[in-house]
Amino acid sequence: MNLNHQELQNLRHLIGSHQVTERKLNFYADESQDPQCKQIFSQSAKSASQTIQKLMSFLG
């Protein structure tokens, strides 16, 4: 798949945003005292990580 410059920039931005989100969610999970909140944050971080991997697959 050939991506143009704009598409590559958009992917880079999306990947970066999801990486920041994943780090924040993992931090919140680590800091959370409530098990239910911890689980929600952890699951959301995992989802962000999976999205990063999907986006990275477009880069070849």
mmCIF file of the N, C-alpha and C atoms, coordinates in Angstrom:
data_MODEL
# 
_entry.id   MODEL 
# 
loop_
_atom_site.group_PDB 
_atom_site.id 
_atom_site.type_symbol 
_atom_site.label_atom_id 
_atom_site.label_alt_id 
_atom_site.label_comp_id 
_atom_site.label_asym_id 
_atom_site.label_entity_id 
_atom_site.label_seq_id 
_atom_site.pdbx_PDB_ins_code 
_atom_site.Cartn_x 
_atom_site.Cartn_y 
_atom_site.Cartn_z 
_atom_site.occupancy 
_atom_site.B_iso_or_equiv 
_atom_site.pdbx_formal_charge 
_atom_site.auth_seq_id 
_atom_site.auth_comp_id 
_atom_site.auth_asym_id 
_atom_site.auth_atom_id 
_atom_site.pdbx_PDB_model_num 
ATOM 1   N N  . MET A 1 1  ? 0.850   -1.169 0.000  1.00 0.00 ? 1  MET A N  1 
ATOM 2   C CA . MET A 1 1  ? 0.000   0.000  0.000  1.00 0.00 ? 1  MET A CA 1 
ATOM 3   C C  . MET A 1 1  ? 0.900   1.237  0.000  1.00 0.00 ? 1  MET A C  1 
ATOM 4   N N  . ASN A 1 2  ? 0.624   2.138  -0.909 1.00 0.00 ? 2  ASN A N  1 
ATOM 5   C CA . ASN A 1 2  ? 1.373   3.392  -0.980 1.00 0.00 ? 2  ASN A CA 1 
ATOM 6   C C  . ASN A 1 2  ? 0.562   4.507  -0.340 1.00 0.00 ? 2  ASN A C  1 
ATOM 7   N N  . LEU A 1 3  ? 1.176   5.163  0.638  1.00 0.00 ? 3  LEU A N  1 
ATOM 8   C CA . LEU A 1 3  ? 0.518   6.272  1.322  1.00 0.00 ? 3  LEU A CA 1 
ATOM 9   C C  . LEU A 1 3  ? 1.178   7.572  0.899  1.00 0.00 ? 3  LEU A C  1 
ATOM 10  N N  . ASN A 1 4  ? 0.367   8.595  0.733  1.00 0.00 ? 4  ASN A N  1 
ATOM 11  C CA . ASN A 1 4  ? 0.943   9.890  0.401  1.00 0.00 ? 4  ASN A CA 1 
ATOM 12  C C  . ASN A 1 4  ? 1.421   10.582 1.676  1.00 0.00 ? 4  ASN A C  1 
ATOM 13  N N  . HIS A 1 5  ? 2.047   11.715 1.507  1.00 0.00 ? 5  HIS A N  1 
ATOM 14  C CA . HIS A 1 5  ? 2.632   12.442 2.643  1.00 0.00 ? 5  HIS A CA 1 
ATOM 15  C C  . HIS A 1 5  ? 1.580   12.791 3.698  1.00 0.00 ? 5  HIS A C  1 
ATOM 16  N N  . GLN A 1 6  ? 0.430   13.261 3.275  1.00 0.00 ? 6  GLN A N  1 
ATOM 17  C CA . GLN A 1 6  ? -0.628  13.645 4.214  1.00 0.00 ? 6  GLN A CA 1 
ATOM 18  C C  . GLN A 1 6  ? -1.130  12.448 5.013  1.00 0.00 ? 6  GLN A C  1 
ATOM 19  N N  . GLU A 1 7  ? -1.295  11.322 4.349  1.00 0.00 ? 7  GLU A N  1 
ATOM 20  C CA . GLU A 1 7  ? -1.745  10.105 5.035  1.00 0.00 ? 7  GLU A CA 1 
ATOM 21  C C  . GLU A 1 7  ? -0.710  9.639  6.056  1.00 0.00 ? 7  GLU A C  1 
ATOM 22  N N  . LEU A 1 8  ? 0.571   9.724  5.704  1.00 0.00 ? 8  LEU A N  1 
ATOM 23  C CA . LEU A 1 8  ? 1.623   9.359  6.647  1.00 0.00 ? 8  LEU A CA 1 
ATOM 24  C C  . LEU A 1 8  ? 1.625   10.283 7.861  1.00 0.00 ? 8  LEU A C  1 
ATOM 25  N N  . GLN A 1 9  ? 1.429   11.568 7.628  1.00 0.00 ? 9  GLN A N  1 
ATOM 26  C CA . GLN A 1 9  ? 1.372   12.531 8.729  1.00 0.00 ? 9  GLN A CA 1 
ATOM 27  C C  . GLN A 1 9  ? 0.182   12.237 9.632  1.00 0.00 ? 9  GLN A C  1 
ATOM 28  N N  . ASN A 1 10 ? -0.958  11.930 9.024  1.00 0.00 ? 10 ASN A N  1 
ATOM 29  C CA . ASN A 1 10 ? -2.151  11.606 9.810  1.00 0.00 ? 10 ASN A CA 1 
ATOM 30  C C  . ASN A 1 10 ? -1.936  10.351 10.656 1.00 0.00 ? 10 ASN A C  1 
ATOM 31  N N  . LEU A 1 11 ? -1.326  9.327  10.063 1.00 0.00 ? 11 LEU A N  1 
ATOM 32  C CA . LEU A 1 11 ? -1.030  8.105  10.809 1.00 0.00 ? 11 LEU A CA 1 
ATOM 33  C C  . LEU A 1 11 ? -0.082  8.394  11.964 1.00 0.00 ? 11 LEU A C  1 
ATOM 34  N N  . ARG A 1 12 ? 0.943   9.180  11.711 1.00 0.00 ? 12 ARG A N  1 
ATOM 35  C CA . ARG A 1 12 ? 1.902   9.530  12.749 1.00 0.00 ? 12 ARG A CA 1 
ATOM 36  C C  . ARG A 1 12 ? 1.208   10.242 13.904 1.00 0.00 ? 12 ARG A C  1 
ATOM 37  N N  . HIS A 1 13 ? 0.314   11.153 13.573 1.00 0.00 ? 13 HIS A N  1 
ATOM 38  C CA . HIS A 1 13 ? -0.430  11.887 14.597 1.00 0.00 ? 13 HIS A CA 1 
ATOM 39  C C  . HIS A 1 13 ? -1.340  10.947 15.396 1.00 0.00 ? 13 HIS A C  1 
ATOM 40  N N  . LEU A 1 14 ? -2.058  10.080 14.710 1.00 0.00 ? 14 LEU A N  1 
ATOM 41  C CA . LEU A 1 14 ? -2.960  9.143  15.386 1.00 0.00 ? 14 LEU A CA 1 
ATOM 42  C C  . LEU A 1 14 ? -2.197  8.176  16.282 1.00 0.00 ? 14 LEU A C  1 
ATOM 43  N N  . ILE A 1 15 ? -1.092  7.660  15.788 1.00 0.00 ? 15 ILE A N  1 
ATOM 44  C CA . ILE A 1 15 ? -0.290  6.733  16.588 1.00 0.00 ? 15 ILE A CA 1 
ATOM 45  C C  . ILE A 1 15 ? 0.234   7.430  17.833 1.00 0.00 ? 15 ILE A C  1 
ATOM 46  N N  . GLY A 1 16 ? 0.758   8.641  17.654 1.00 0.00 ? 16 GLY A N  1 
ATOM 47  C CA . GLY A 1 16 ? 1.275   9.402  18.796 1.00 0.00 ? 16 GLY A CA 1 
ATOM 48  C C  . GLY A 1 16 ? 0.196   9.683  19.829 1.00 0.00 ? 16 GLY A C  1 
ATOM 49  N N  . SER A 1 17 ? -0.973  10.046 19.373 1.00 0.00 ? 17 SER A N  1 
ATOM 50  C CA . SER A 1 17 ? -2.082  10.330 20.291 1.00 0.00 ? 17 SER A CA 1 
ATOM 51  C C  . SER A 1 17 ? -2.482  9.088  21.084 1.00 0.00 ? 17 SER A C  1 
ATOM 52  N N  . HIS A 1 18 ? -2.527  7.968  20.407 1.00 0.00 ? 18 HIS A N  1 
ATOM 53  C CA . HIS A 1 18 ? -2.891  6.730  21.096 1.00 0.00 ? 18 HIS A CA 1 
ATOM 54  C C  . HIS A 1 18 ? -1.796  6.287  22.061 1.00 0.00 ? 18 HIS A C  1 
ATOM 55  N N  . GLN A 1 19 ? -0.546  6.551  21.728 1.00 0.00 ? 19 GLN A N  1 
ATOM 56  C CA . GLN A 1 19 ? 0.544   6.208  22.641 1.00 0.00 ? 19 GLN A CA 1 
ATOM 57  C C  . GLN A 1 19 ? 0.445   7.020  23.935 1.00 0.00 ? 19 GLN A C  1 
ATOM 58  N N  . VAL A 1 20 ? 0.156   8.303  23.796 1.00 0.00 ? 20 VAL A N  1 
ATOM 59  C CA . VAL A 1 20 ? -0.008  9.150  24.980 1.00 0.00 ? 20 VAL A CA 1 
ATOM 60  C C  . VAL A 1 20 ? -1.196  8.675  25.811 1.00 0.00 ? 20 VAL A C  1 
ATOM 61  N N  . THR A 1 21 ? -2.287  8.374  25.138 1.00 0.00 ? 21 THR A N  1 
ATOM 62  C CA . THR A 1 21 ? -3.482  7.890  25.828 1.00 0.00 ? 21 THR A CA 1 
ATOM 63  C C  . THR A 1 21 ? -3.196  6.588  26.564 1.00 0.00 ? 21 THR A C  1 
ATOM 64  N N  . GLU A 1 22 ? -2.492  5.671  25.914 1.00 0.00 ? 22 GLU A N  1 
ATOM 65  C CA . GLU A 1 22 ? -2.163  4.396  26.546 1.00 0.00 ? 22 GLU A CA 1 
ATOM 66  C C  . GLU A 1 22 ? -1.320  4.617  27.806 1.00 0.00 ? 22 GLU A C  1 
ATOM 67  N N  . ARG A 1 23 ? -0.319  5.481  27.721 1.00 0.00 ? 23 ARG A N  1 
ATOM 68  C CA . ARG A 1 23 ? 0.533   5.756  28.890 1.00 0.00 ? 23 ARG A CA 1 
ATOM 69  C C  . ARG A 1 23 ? -0.279  6.360  30.033 1.00 0.00 ? 23 ARG A C  1 
ATOM 70  N N  . LYS A 1 24 ? -1.162  7.297  29.719 1.00 0.00 ? 24 LYS A N  1 
ATOM 71  C CA . LYS A 1 24 ? -1.989  7.921  30.757 1.00 0.00 ? 24 LYS A CA 1 
ATOM 72  C C  . LYS A 1 24 ? -2.912  6.903  31.408 1.00 0.00 ? 24 LYS A C  1 
ATOM 73  N N  . LEU A 1 25 ? -3.553  6.086  30.595 1.00 0.00 ? 25 LEU A N  1 
ATOM 74  C CA . LEU A 1 25 ? -4.478  5.087  31.138 1.00 0.00 ? 25 LEU A CA 1 
ATOM 75  C C  . LEU A 1 25 ? -3.752  4.071  32.009 1.00 0.00 ? 25 LEU A C  1 
ATOM 76  N N  . ASN A 1 26 ? -2.552  3.662  31.600 1.00 0.00 ? 26 ASN A N  1 
ATOM 77  C CA . ASN A 1 26 ? -1.774  2.747  32.436 1.00 0.00 ? 26 ASN A CA 1 
ATOM 78  C C  . ASN A 1 26 ? -1.382  3.414  33.751 1.00 0.00 ? 26 ASN A C  1 
ATOM 79  N N  . PHE A 1 27 ? -1.051  4.690  33.696 1.00 0.00 ? 27 PHE A N  1 
ATOM 80  C CA . PHE A 1 27 ? -0.725  5.426  34.916 1.00 0.00 ? 27 PHE A CA 1 
ATOM 81  C C  . PHE A 1 27 ? -1.941  5.482  35.837 1.00 0.00 ? 27 PHE A C  1 
ATOM 82  N N  . TYR A 1 28 ? -3.094  5.811  35.274 1.00 0.00 ? 28 TYR A N  1 
ATOM 83  C CA . TYR A 1 28 ? -4.316  5.879  36.076 1.00 0.00 ? 28 TYR A CA 1 
ATOM 84  C C  . TYR A 1 28 ? -4.635  4.514  36.691 1.00 0.00 ? 28 TYR A C  1 
ATOM 85  N N  . ALA A 1 29 ? -4.436  3.451  35.919 1.00 0.00 ? 29 ALA A N  1 
ATOM 86  C CA . ALA A 1 29 ? -4.690  2.101  36.443 1.00 0.00 ? 29 ALA A CA 1 
ATOM 87  C C  . ALA A 1 29 ? -3.743  1.791  37.602 1.00 0.00 ? 29 ALA A C  1 
ATOM 88  N N  . ASP A 1 30 ? -2.488  2.164  37.447 1.00 0.00 ? 30 ASP A N  1 
ATOM 89  C CA . ASP A 1 30 ? -1.506  1.910  38.510 1.00 0.00 ? 30 ASP A CA 1 
ATOM 90  C C  . ASP A 1 30 ? -1.822  2.698  39.774 1.00 0.00 ? 30 ASP A C  1 
ATOM 91  N N  . GLU A 1 31 ? -2.338  3.894  39.610 1.00 0.00 ? 31 GLU A N  1 
ATOM 92  C CA . GLU A 1 31 ? -2.605  4.769  40.749 1.00 0.00 ? 31 GLU A CA 1 
ATOM 93  C C  . GLU A 1 31 ? -3.970  4.524  41.398 1.00 0.00 ? 31 GLU A C  1 
ATOM 94  N N  . SER A 1 32 ? -4.846  3.854  40.679 1.00 0.00 ? 32 SER A N  1 
ATOM 95  C CA . SER A 1 32 ? -6.214  3.659  41.162 1.00 0.00 ? 32 SER A CA 1 
ATOM 96  C C  . SER A 1 32 ? -6.259  2.666  42.320 1.00 0.00 ? 32 SER A C  1 
ATOM 97  N N  . GLN A 1 33 ? -7.036  3.004  43.326 1.00 0.00 ? 33 GLN A N  1 
ATOM 98  C CA . GLN A 1 33 ? -7.233  2.114  44.472 1.00 0.00 ? 33 GLN A CA 1 
ATOM 99  C C  . GLN A 1 33 ? -8.460  1.223  44.278 1.00 0.00 ? 33 GLN A C  1 
ATOM 100 N N  . ASP A 1 34 ? -9.397  1.690  43.486 1.00 0.00 ? 34 ASP A N  1 
ATOM 101 C CA . ASP A 1 34 ? -10.637 0.957  43.257 1.00 0.00 ? 34 ASP A CA 1 
ATOM 102 C C  . ASP A 1 34 ? -10.405 -0.113 42.181 1.00 0.00 ? 34 ASP A C  1 
ATOM 103 N N  . PRO A 1 35 ? -10.674 -1.385 42.510 1.00 0.00 ? 35 PRO A N  1 
ATOM 104 C CA . PRO A 1 35 ? -10.423 -2.465 41.545 1.00 0.00 ? 35 PRO A CA 1 
ATOM 105 C C  . PRO A 1 35 ? -11.207 -2.316 40.240 1.00 0.00 ? 35 PRO A C  1 
ATOM 106 N N  . GLN A 1 36 ? -12.429 -1.829 40.336 1.00 0.00 ? 36 GLN A N  1 
ATOM 107 C CA . GLN A 1 36 ? -13.241 -1.667 39.133 1.00 0.00 ? 36 GLN A CA 1 
ATOM 108 C C  . GLN A 1 36 ? -12.665 -0.574 38.234 1.00 0.00 ? 36 GLN A C  1 
ATOM 109 N N  . CYS A 1 37 ? -12.248 0.521  38.825 1.00 0.00 ? 37 CYS A N  1 
ATOM 110 C CA . CYS A 1 37 ? -11.618 1.608  38.050 1.00 0.00 ? 37 CYS A CA 1 
ATOM 111 C C  . CYS A 1 37 ? -10.310 1.122  37.440 1.00 0.00 ? 37 CYS A C  1 
ATOM 112 N N  . LYS A 1 38 ? -9.532  0.402  38.231 1.00 0.00 ? 38 LYS A N  1 
ATOM 113 C CA . LYS A 1 38 ? -8.254  -0.136 37.753 1.00 0.00 ? 38 LYS A CA 1 
ATOM 114 C C  . LYS A 1 38 ? -8.482  -1.019 36.527 1.00 0.00 ? 38 LYS A C  1 
ATOM 115 N N  . GLN A 1 39 ? -9.508  -1.854 36.591 1.00 0.00 ? 39 GLN A N  1 
ATOM 116 C CA . GLN A 1 39 ? -9.810  -2.749 35.475 1.00 0.00 ? 39 GLN A CA 1 
ATOM 117 C C  . GLN A 1 39 ? -10.240 -1.964 34.235 1.00 0.00 ? 39 GLN A C  1 
ATOM 118 N N  . ILE A 1 40 ? -11.065 -0.967 34.419 1.00 0.00 ? 40 ILE A N  1 
ATOM 119 C CA . ILE A 1 40 ? -11.535 -0.158 33.288 1.00 0.00 ? 40 ILE A CA 1 
ATOM 120 C C  . ILE A 1 40 ? -10.359 0.560  32.625 1.00 0.00 ? 40 ILE A C  1 
ATOM 121 N N  . PHE A 1 41 ? -9.495  1.170  33.437 1.00 0.00 ? 41 PHE A N  1 
ATOM 122 C CA . PHE A 1 41 ? -8.330  1.858  32.887 1.00 0.00 ? 41 PHE A CA 1 
ATOM 123 C C  . PHE A 1 41 ? -7.407  0.880  32.156 1.00 0.00 ? 41 PHE A C  1 
ATOM 124 N N  . SER A 1 42 ? -7.192  -0.286 32.739 1.00 0.00 ? 42 SER A N  1 
ATOM 125 C CA . SER A 1 42 ? -6.317  -1.290 32.121 1.00 0.00 ? 42 SER A CA 1 
ATOM 126 C C  . SER A 1 42 ? -6.884  -1.783 30.794 1.00 0.00 ? 42 SER A C  1 
ATOM 127 N N  . GLN A 1 43 ? -8.173  -2.040 30.767 1.00 0.00 ? 43 GLN A N  1 
ATOM 128 C CA . GLN A 1 43 ? -8.810  -2.498 29.524 1.00 0.00 ? 43 GLN A CA 1 
ATOM 129 C C  . GLN A 1 43 ? -8.746  -1.415 28.446 1.00 0.00 ? 43 GLN A C  1 
ATOM 130 N N  . SER A 1 44 ? -8.938  -0.174 28.851 1.00 0.00 ? 44 SER A N  1 
ATOM 131 C CA . SER A 1 44 ? -8.877  0.926  27.896 1.00 0.00 ? 44 SER A CA 1 
ATOM 132 C C  . SER A 1 44 ? -7.454  1.105  27.366 1.00 0.00 ? 44 SER A C  1 
ATOM 133 N N  . ALA A 1 45 ? -6.460  0.938  28.225 1.00 0.00 ? 45 ALA A N  1 
ATOM 134 C CA . ALA A 1 45 ? -5.064  1.017  27.794 1.00 0.00 ? 45 ALA A CA 1 
ATOM 135 C C  . ALA A 1 45 ? -4.753  -0.096 26.800 1.00 0.00 ? 45 ALA A C  1 
ATOM 136 N N  . LYS A 1 46 ? -5.266  -1.284 27.071 1.00 0.00 ? 46 LYS A N  1 
ATOM 137 C CA . LYS A 1 46 ? -5.055  -2.406 26.158 1.00 0.00 ? 46 LYS A CA 1 
ATOM 138 C C  . LYS A 1 46 ? -5.693  -2.132 24.801 1.00 0.00 ? 46 LYS A C  1 
ATOM 139 N N  . SER A 1 47 ? -6.873  -1.550 24.815 1.00 0.00 ? 47 SER A N  1 
ATOM 140 C CA . SER A 1 47 ? -7.549  -1.194 23.573 1.00 0.00 ? 47 SER A CA 1 
ATOM 141 C C  . SER A 1 47 ? -6.735  -0.174 22.782 1.00 0.00 ? 47 SER A C  1 
ATOM 142 N N  . ALA A 1 48 ? -6.180  0.819  23.472 1.00 0.00 ? 48 ALA A N  1 
ATOM 143 C CA . ALA A 1 48 ? -5.344  1.821  22.813 1.00 0.00 ? 48 ALA A CA 1 
ATOM 144 C C  . ALA A 1 48 ? -4.117  1.155  22.203 1.00 0.00 ? 48 ALA A C  1 
ATOM 145 N N  . SER A 1 49 ? -3.529  0.201  22.917 1.00 0.00 ? 49 SER A N  1 
ATOM 146 C CA . SER A 1 49 ? -2.360  -0.521 22.416 1.00 0.00 ? 49 SER A CA 1 
ATOM 147 C C  . SER A 1 49 ? -2.703  -1.317 21.156 1.00 0.00 ? 49 SER A C  1 
ATOM 148 N N  . GLN A 1 50 ? -3.848  -1.954 21.162 1.00 0.00 ? 50 GLN A N  1 
ATOM 149 C CA . GLN A 1 50 ? -4.278  -2.716 19.988 1.00 0.00 ? 50 GLN A CA 1 
ATOM 150 C C  . GLN A 1 50 ? -4.505  -1.800 18.788 1.00 0.00 ? 50 GLN A C  1 
ATOM 151 N N  . THR A 1 51 ? -5.051  -0.623 19.051 1.00 0.00 ? 51 THR A N  1 
ATOM 152 C CA . THR A 1 51 ? -5.271  0.342  17.975 1.00 0.00 ? 51 THR A CA 1 
ATOM 153 C C  . THR A 1 51 ? -3.934  0.815  17.409 1.00 0.00 ? 51 THR A C  1 
ATOM 154 N N  . ILE A 1 52 ? -2.958  1.031  18.286 1.00 0.00 ? 52 ILE A N  1 
ATOM 155 C CA . ILE A 1 52 ? -1.618  1.424  17.831 1.00 0.00 ? 52 ILE A CA 1 
ATOM 156 C C  . ILE A 1 52 ? -1.069  0.366  16.886 1.00 0.00 ? 52 ILE A C  1 
ATOM 157 N N  . GLN A 1 53 ? -1.196  -0.887 17.261 1.00 0.00 ? 53 GLN A N  1 
ATOM 158 C CA . GLN A 1 53 ? -0.678  -1.975 16.414 1.00 0.00 ? 53 GLN A CA 1 
ATOM 159 C C  . GLN A 1 53 ? -1.390  -2.013 15.064 1.00 0.00 ? 53 GLN A C  1 
ATOM 160 N N  . LYS A 1 54 ? -2.686  -1.789 15.062 1.00 0.00 ? 54 LYS A N  1 
ATOM 161 C CA . LYS A 1 54 ? -3.439  -1.771 13.799 1.00 0.00 ? 54 LYS A CA 1 
ATOM 162 C C  . LYS A 1 54 ? -2.969  -0.618 12.923 1.00 0.00 ? 54 LYS A C  1 
ATOM 163 N N  . LEU A 1 55 ? -2.787  0.557  13.531 1.00 0.00 ? 55 LEU A N  1 
ATOM 164 C CA . LEU A 1 55 ? -2.332  1.720  12.774 1.00 0.00 ? 55 LEU A CA 1 
ATOM 165 C C  . LEU A 1 55 ? -0.920  1.502  12.237 1.00 0.00 ? 55 LEU A C  1 
ATOM 166 N N  . MET A 1 56 ? -0.059  0.880  13.055 1.00 0.00 ? 56 MET A N  1 
ATOM 167 C CA . MET A 1 56 ? 1.314   0.617  12.627 1.00 0.00 ? 56 MET A CA 1 
ATOM 168 C C  . MET A 1 56 ? 1.342   -0.344 11.424 1.00 0.00 ? 56 MET A C  1 
ATOM 169 N N  . SER A 1 57 ? 0.360   -1.220 11.336 1.00 0.00 ? 57 SER A N  1 
ATOM 170 C CA . SER A 1 57 ? 0.337   -2.172 10.235 1.00 0.00 ? 57 SER A CA 1 
ATOM 171 C C  . SER A 1 57 ? 0.183   -1.461 8.884  1.00 0.00 ? 57 SER A C  1 
ATOM 172 N N  . PHE A 1 58 ? -0.380  -0.263 8.889  1.00 0.00 ? 58 PHE A N  1 
ATOM 173 C CA . PHE A 1 58 ? -0.529  0.495  7.654  1.00 0.00 ? 58 PHE A CA 1 
ATOM 174 C C  . PHE A 1 58 ? 0.813   1.046  7.172  1.00 0.00 ? 58 PHE A C  1 
ATOM 175 N N  . LEU A 1 59 ? 1.784   1.089  8.057  1.00 0.00 ? 59 LEU A N  1 
ATOM 176 C CA . LEU A 1 59 ? 3.087   1.609  7.681  1.00 0.00 ? 59 LEU A CA 1 
ATOM 177 C C  . LEU A 1 59 ? 3.947   0.553  6.987  1.00 0.00 ? 59 LEU A C  1 
ATOM 178 N N  . GLY A 1 60 ? 3.474   -0.670 7.012  1.00 0.00 ? 60 GLY A N  1 
ATOM 179 C CA . GLY A 1 60 ? 4.169   -1.737 6.301  1.00 0.00 ? 60 GLY A CA 1 
ATOM 180 C C  . GLY A 1 60 ? 5.102   -2.435 7.170  1.00 0.00 ? 60 GLY A C  1 
# 
